[in-house]
Amino acid sequence: MIKQFIFSILLAFGLTLQAQTTFTSFDEITETSQDTNKPILLIFQGSDWCAPCIKFERNIWSTPTFQSYAEENLLIVKADFPRRKSNQLSAEHTAQNKELAERYNPNGYFPFVVLLDPELSIRKSFSYMDLDPKQMIDFLSE
């Protein structure tokens, strides 16, 4: 029951994180990143329309191998831009995702992934790459 509540909160704020902590803003994530020295993996996606985004989710982000790595090493934020009316996000969530996109994805690429260090400097940024979870982990760890 508590897990369902936490999941609902995450959905309400539009942040899907692989950590056990519930965040309500990007500022909180930034603070946690600085406290834990974990980088932030910011994923811009169109979860209900972008085929490469869906493939990334299925083949990388949701795999047990990547999730295990992420839980130990990353804070993950998925800035989603769904198109279907049934998948629309709250106004607050939409505004936060737009703000993140203006700052880190001004060209509007999907999917687009940004690896940020705890000071919010960009370590890496990339679009779709056909890698398996282990290759992605190696790439992010370089």
C-alpha positions, 0 to 999 in steps of 0.5 A: 500500500505504501509503495502504491502511494509513493508510485502515485506521488511520482506519477503526479509530479512526472518524475520516474526515479529508480531510487527509493526516495520520493522527490517532488522537484528537480531541486530536490533531486539536485540536492540529493545528487549533491549529498550522495555524489550520484549523477543524474540521468535525465531522459527525455522521452515520448512514452506513447509515441516515440518508437526509439524511446519505447525501445530504450525503455524496453531494452535498457531502462527497465531491464533488471541489469540496468535497474540494479546498476542505476539503483546503486549509481544514478538518480534517474529522471524521466521527462516525459512528453506524451501525446495521447490525451489519456496519458497527459500529465498534470500542469505542474509536471508538464511545466517542470518537464518543459523547463528541463527541456528548455535547459537541457534539450533545447532542440527537442530531440527524442529520445535524448539522454543527459548525464549530469554530475552533481553540480549539474554540468553535462558529462554526456548527452546522446540520442538513441544508441542500439546498445544492450544494458551492459554496453549502456552501463559501460558507456555511462561509466566511461 
